[in-house]
């Protein structure tokens, strides 16, 4: 008997670089234990980085966090993080993929690549978030999400440890919400229909 994977009504995709760890911890810690919307994260790291990022996220997150695997099926209520040295993509609306293709904007993983692939796979069901970072990665991907009807959130540049990435995202497209750090998890709850 074949089982059908549950339809994923929405997906949250978060991109960050320099200064992003504390923001990711804050956002995940504020989510409810019964949160079901999958979350995909690209955090720029050195290719030689160890697994401490996922370990640090699991210390505060009510949801299980893991590094993404090539061909892995997306599960509700899970957080998937880009492994160091690999691009992280959505292959279709059920499956993750990894690639060791050339860096984009000097970065591998590329935030743009994940956002663009998520927009192609999920269309208007994508909620994309750009946090602190010291380059422009993510701006083109956020524009693609917006073009497909998805929701776009950006950390307020004045409240970002590094404002280059939020500023580039804001310049690239119309943003649904430029958020204070404390507002981001509240907005995610709102868009994913969770009570505060």
ABEGO torsion letter per residue (X at the ends): XBBBBBBBABBBBBBBBBGAAAAAAAAAAABBAABABBBBBBBBBBAABBAAAAAAAAAABABBBBBBBBGBBBBBGBBBBBBBGBBBBBABAABBBBBABBBBGGBOBBAAAAAAAAAAAAEAABBBBBBBEABABGAAAAAAAAAAGBBBBBBBAAABABAAAAAAAAAABBBABBBBAAAAAAAAAAAAGBBX
